[in-house]
Amino acid sequence: NNYVFRYLATGCTFAELHYTFRIGASTIAEFVREVCSAIWLLLKESCLPKPSQQRWLDIAKGFSTRANFPNCIGAIDGKHIRVIKPCHSGSMYYNYKQFFSIILMAICDSNYKFITIDVGACGKFGDSAVYQHSNFYKKMIAGELEIPESVPISQVNTIPMPYVLVGDEAFPLSTNLMRPYAKPKNSNLNTTKRIYNYRHSRARRYVECSFGILSNKWRIFHRPLNVDISLATDIIKACCILHNYVRDRDGYNYEDTLTCYMSPDVPETPRTYNRIGNNIAERIRDSFAQYFEHEGKLEWQEKYI
């Protein structure tokens, strides 16, 4: 186990461990595979359990308190984990950032803990496609996730609002997933939409920061994974479990001193995703925007739009 945790935490290679401990590189690789698989099997239920209805409510309370975004049950995003090009894979693992990768799709809470993960998609695919093929999405569509019923977010407007995830522009707008307003060509967003985008980014930053904490704690992610895809997947899953394990014990009760203000108008690398939202989802987003501008207004928000 010492070999495995040193491998994950320092990012050293099998060859480096071979020369340090005088153990064969192939033997160490087998240790890593067995220990990572055991971590996933033994700790999954305790460190990454399926959320109950009360757990969803607790997550929403955390986002409302820390990010001032009501009815939010998670921030979602995908992270490209760099890998060495697999043999005979063509361009399947070559992503839009111009390196080879597999995708870690994750939803996190306001304590920087992962709620659910999906690992192993080829880097060629976009976040939207990975999300719509994930088990989480399928269970959400089937109504198997125990997500609480809609409740009002405002004392003025008592229309029930659904509990939602927040994601970036790569995700499609839906009744349970909010994305920022897109900037029109040759024009600017109005004040209401810019305020919404700022408030949206305050909630979405938690998943970006979770990925940063994961990579900095387990420095195996600071270099390309030079292993086969099945072992790379096991390593990523084990590190996500260990991330939650450490957060539970070292980072649950803490003073959040992280400051990360992101402009909603920062241009992104062009992508080709399905960006068509339905009318109901657009009305839900507009209702959030109206709430953020008026009843749920933050005294400093206009300085950051």
Secondary structure, DSSP 4 states (H G I P E B T S, - for coil): -HHHHHHHHH---HHHHHHHHT--HHHHHHHHHHHHHHHHHHHHHHHSPPP-HHHHHHHHHHHHHHT--TTEEEEEEEEEEEBPPPTT-TTTTB-TTSSBEEEEEEEE-TTS-EEEEEEEEETTS-HHHHHHTSHHHHHHHTT-S-PPPPB-S-SS----B--EEE--TTSPPBTTEE-PPPPPTTS---HHHHHHHHHHHHHHHHHHHHHHHHHHHSGGGGS-B-S-HHHHHHHHHHHHHHHHHHHHHHSSS----------TT-------------HHHHHHHHHHHHHHHTTT--TTGGGG-
